[in-house]
Amino acid sequence: MMFSVLGAGVAGLCTATSLAERGARVEVIDPDPEPTGASWYAGGMLAPFCEGEAAPEDVVTRGQAARDWWAARVPGVLQQGTLVVAPARDRSELQRFARATRQHSWVSPGNLEPYLAGRFAEGLYFAEEAHLDPRAATRALCARLRDLGVELQFGTGAQPRGQIVDCRGLAARDLLPELRAVRGEMLILETREIMLSRPVRLLHPRFPCYIVPRGEGLFMVGATMIESDRDDPITARSAMELLSAAYALHPAFGEAAIVETGAGLRPALPDNHPSVIFRGERIFVNGLHRHGFLMSPALAEEVAATVFQENHHAC
C-alpha cells in the first residue's frame, strides 16, 4: 500500500518513518522547500514529566517512549534530565510544580549546574528526561527516510498518490476547522560566560521560560504560549520577557549576543490533546500543541499499528 504523508514537520517525518520501517511505500509532500514551521523553532525537550504540570495525562504516559524512539533513529539525544528552579520569592511556584508532577527529586541546583551555584537554594531534578537539537534531528530523520526509500518532495506541488496521512498542522484547518493556533516565540543567544548541561526551566508566575543548551555557546530560550493567529516576527514584549527570564537565571545572559529570533504557530485541538483522527478518507495527525517532538513518535506508531492492524498498546 502506498502512503502520501502531507507535511514535513516533526509529525509528518515521524509518521513517514514508522510506516516505512514496516515496509510501506511512502512519500512525503510539503510545499516548503525544506522543513520549517513550528518544528524549526521547537525546544526539543523530551520532558514528559515536566509537561505533566499542565498537559493531559496521556502526554505524560505516552511521551515517555519518545526518548528511546528518537535515540534509536537519530544521533544527539542527550539524557541529562531537566532542572527546574525558581527565584526565592517564587518558591511557592516550585512547590506547586512539584505537586503537579512526578518522577523528580529535590536537589541543590549548583550540584548539577556549577554556574548556578549560589543562585538558587533548591530545585527539582527530572533525571529520566532528555533533549535534542530539533533541527539536527529533523535533518537526520530526513536522511533516514531517504535510506528507507521514501521520496521527499519539497516545494514541488506534487499530488498525493496513495492513502493520505495529513500532518499539515494548521494548514489542515480546511478539513479540521476545530484547530486553533497557539503562537510560540523564541530566542537563540550566544555566550561563552556560562555553561549548562541540560534544559533548565525557570518558574515565574507571569512568564515561565526554559533555556536549552545547544552546544558551542548557543542557548535556545523559549517559549511564549499566546492564543493568536499572528504569523509575524517576535514581539518586543515577548523578547523582553524571555530576555528578563534568562537574565534572572544568570546575569551572564545580559551580555549574550542575540543570534536569532523566531515565532511559529502551533496547532491545538479544543482539548489540547495531540491526536490521530480518522475522518473521511484521510488519517490526520494533529493538535500537537507544544508537544511536537515529545508526542510525534507515539502518534506515528499509533498510525502505523492501526493501518497494519497490529495489536497496539499506547506507548
C-alpha positions in Angstrom: 0.0 0.0 0.0 1.2 3.5 -0.8 1.0 6.3 1.7 1.3 10.0 1.0 2.2 11.9 4.1 1.3 15.6 3.8 3.6 17.9 5.8 7.3 17.6 6.6 7.2 18.9 10.2 8.1 16.6 13.0 4.7 14.8 12.9 4.9 14.1 9.2 8.5 12.9 9.4 7.9 10.6 12.4 4.8 9.1 10.8 6.6 8.5 7.5 9.4 6.8 9.4 7.0 4.5 11.3 5.3 3.5 8.1 8.4 3.0 6.1 10.1 0.9 8.8 7.2 -1.6 8.4 8.0 -1.9 4.7 5.3 0.5 3.4 5.8 2.6 0.2 5.8 6.2 1.5 6.2 9.7 0.0 6.4 12.9 2.0 5.0 16.1 0.3 5.5 19.6 1.6 5.1 22.9 -0.3 8.0 24.4 1.5 11.5 24.0 0.0 12.8 22.5 3.3 11.4 21.6 6.7 10.4 24.8 8.5 7.4 25.9 10.6 6.8 25.3 14.2 9.1 22.3 14.4 12.0 24.5 13.3 11.5 26.7 16.4 10.9 23.9 18.9 12.9 23.5 22.1 13.5 19.8 21.5 12.8 18.8 25.1 11.7 15.2 25.7 10.2 16.0 29.0 7.0 14.1 29.7 7.1 14.5 33.4 7.6 18.3 33.4 4.8 18.6 30.8 2.6 16.9 33.3 2.2 20.2 35.1 -0.5 21.2 32.6 -0.7 18.6 29.9 -3.2 15.7 29.7 -2.1 12.5 31.4 -1.9 10.8 28.0 1.0 13.1 27.2 2.9 12.1 30.3 2.3 8.4 29.8 2.8 8.1 26.0 5.5 10.7 25.9 7.8 8.5 28.0 8.6 6.5 24.8 9.9 9.5 22.9 13.4 9.4 24.3 14.1 5.9 23.2 12.3 6.3 19.9 14.5 9.3 18.9 17.7 7.7 20.3 17.2 4.7 18.1 16.9 6.8 14.9 19.0 10.0 15.2 22.2 11.0 16.9 22.5 13.6 19.6 19.8 12.6 22.1 21.1 13.7 25.4 19.7 12.2 28.6 20.9 14.8 31.2 17.5 15.3 32.7 15.7 18.6 33.3 16.4 21.0 36.1 13.5 23.2 37.4 14.3 26.3 39.5 12.6 29.4 40.8 13.8 32.7 42.4 13.5 32.6 46.2 10.4 35.0 46.1 8.6 32.4 43.8 9.3 29.3 45.9 5.6 28.7 46.0 5.7 28.2 42.2 8.4 25.5 42.7 6.2 23.8 45.4 3.2 23.9 43.1 5.2 22.4 40.2 6.4 19.6 42.5 2.8 18.8 43.5 1.6 18.8 39.8 4.4 16.5 38.5 6.1 13.2 39.4 9.4 11.4 38.9 11.5 14.2 40.3 13.8 14.7 43.3 14.7 17.9 45.3 18.3 19.0 44.6 20.7 21.8 45.2 20.9 23.3 41.6 24.6 24.1 41.9 25.5 20.4 42.3 24.1 19.8 38.8 24.9 23.0 37.2 28.0 24.7 38.7 27.3 28.0 37.1 24.1 28.2 39.1 25.8 27.6 42.4 24.6 30.1 45.0 21.9 31.5 42.8 19.1 29.1 43.7 18.7 27.3 47.0 16.7 24.4 45.7 15.3 22.9 42.6 13.6 19.9 41.1 15.5 17.4 39.0 13.7 15.1 36.5 16.5 12.6 35.8 14.7 10.5 33.2 14.1 13.3 30.7 16.2 14.1 27.7 16.6 16.7 24.9 17.8 17.0 21.4 18.5 19.7 18.8 15.3 19.8 16.7 17.0 21.0 13.5 19.7 18.4 13.6 17.1 15.7 14.4 14.9 16.7 11.6 17.8 16.6 9.1 18.9 13.2 10.4 15.3 11.8 10.1 15.1 13.1 6.5 18.3 11.2 5.7 17.0 8.1 7.4 13.8 8.3 5.3 15.8 8.5 2.1 17.8 5.5 3.1 14.4 3.7 3.6 13.4 4.6 0.1 11.0 7.3 1.0 10.6 10.1 -1.6 10.8 13.5 -0.1 9.1 16.1 -2.3 9.7 19.6 -1.0 8.2 22.6 -2.9 7.2 20.6 -5.9 3.4 20.9 -5.9 3.3 17.1 -6.1 0.0 15.3 -6.0 -0.7 12.5 -3.5 -0.6 9.0 -5.0 -1.7 6.9 -2.0 -3.6 6.8 1.3 -3.3 10.3 2.6 -1.9 10.8 6.1 -2.4 14.5 6.8 0.2 16.0 9.1 -0.1 19.6 7.8 -0.6 21.2 11.2 -2.6 24.5 11.0 -2.8 24.2 7.2 -5.3 21.3 7.8 -7.9 23.7 9.1 -9.6 23.5 5.7 -10.6 20.0 6.9 -10.2 20.2 10.7 -11.9 23.6 11.4 -11.7 23.0 15.1 -7.9 23.6 15.1 -6.7 26.8 16.6 -3.3 28.4 16.7 -1.0 28.8 19.7 1.8 31.1 18.9 5.2 30.3 20.3 8.2 32.7 20.2 11.9 32.0 21.0 15.4 33.4 21.0 18.8 31.9 20.4 21.5 33.5 22.5 25.3 33.0 22.3 27.6 33.4 25.2 30.8 31.7 26.5 30.3 33.0 30.0 28.0 30.3 31.2 27.7 26.6 30.5 24.7 24.4 31.1 24.5 20.6 30.6 20.7 20.2 30.5 17.5 22.2 29.9 16.7 24.5 32.8 13.1 25.7 33.4 12.7 28.9 35.3 9.4 29.2 37.0 7.7 32.6 37.2 4.0 33.5 37.9 3.7 35.5 34.7 6.3 34.3 32.2 8.0 31.0 32.9 10.6 30.0 30.4 13.1 27.3 29.6 16.7 27.5 28.4 18.1 24.7 26.4 21.8 24.4 25.7 22.6 23.7 22.0 26.4 23.5 22.3 29.1 25.8 21.0 27.9 28.6 23.4 24.4 28.6 22.0 21.2 28.6 24.1 17.6 28.4 23.0 15.3 30.5 25.2 11.6 29.9 24.9 8.8 29.9 24.7 5.7 32.0 24.8 2.2 30.5 24.6 -0.2 33.0 23.0 -3.6 32.3 21.7 -3.1 34.1 18.4 -3.1 33.6 14.6 -0.5 36.3 14.1 2.2 34.8 11.9 4.8 37.6 12.2 8.1 38.2 13.9 8.5 38.0 17.7 7.0 40.9 19.6 9.1 43.4 21.7 7.1 42.4 24.8 7.9 38.7 24.3 11.5 39.4 23.6 11.8 41.5 26.8 10.1 38.8 28.9 12.3 36.0 27.6 15.5 38.1 28.0 14.4 39.1 31.5 13.9 35.4 32.4 17.3 34.4 31.0 18.9 37.2 32.9 17.2 36.1 36.1 18.6 32.6 35.6 22.2 34.1 35.2 23.4 37.6 34.7 25.8 36.4 32.0 22.9 36.2 29.6 22.7 40.0 29.8 25.9 40.2 27.7 24.9 37.4 25.3 24.5 38.0 21.6 21.1 37.5 20.2 21.8 35.4 17.1 18.3 34.5 16.1 14.6 35.2 17.0 11.7 33.2 15.8 8.0 32.7 16.0 5.8 29.8 14.9 2.1 28.9 15.1 1.4 25.5 16.7 -1.8 23.6 16.1 -4.1 22.8 19.0 -7.3 20.9 19.3 -10.0 22.2 21.7 -8.9 19.8 24.5 -5.1 20.4 23.8 -4.8 16.7 23.2 -2.5 15.5 20.4 -4.5 13.0 18.4 -4.8 10.7 15.5 -8.1 11.4 13.8 -9.8 9.2 11.1 -12.1 11.4 9.2 -13.4 10.6 5.7 -10.7 9.0 3.6 -7.8 10.7 5.5 -5.9 10.0 8.6 -4.9 13.1 10.5 -2.0 13.5 12.9 -2.6 16.9 14.5 -3.1 19.0 17.6 0.5 18.5 18.9 0.3 22.0 20.5 3.6 22.3 22.4 4.4 18.6 22.3 5.7 18.0 18.8 8.9 16.1 19.4 7.6 14.5 22.6 4.3 13.1 21.1 5.0 12.6 17.4 6.6 9.2 18.0 3.6 7.9 19.9 1.1 9.2 17.3 3.3 7.9 14.4 3.4 4.4 16.0 -0.4 4.6 16.5 -1.0 5.3 12.8 1.3 2.5 11.7 -0.1 0.0 14.1 -3.6 0.8 13.1 -3.1 0.6 9.3 -1.1 -2.6 9.7 -3.7 -4.0 12.1 -1.1 -4.6 14.8 -2.0 -5.1 18.5 -1.2 -1.6 19.5 -0.7 -0.6 23.1 -0.4 3.1 24.0 3.3 3.8 24.5 
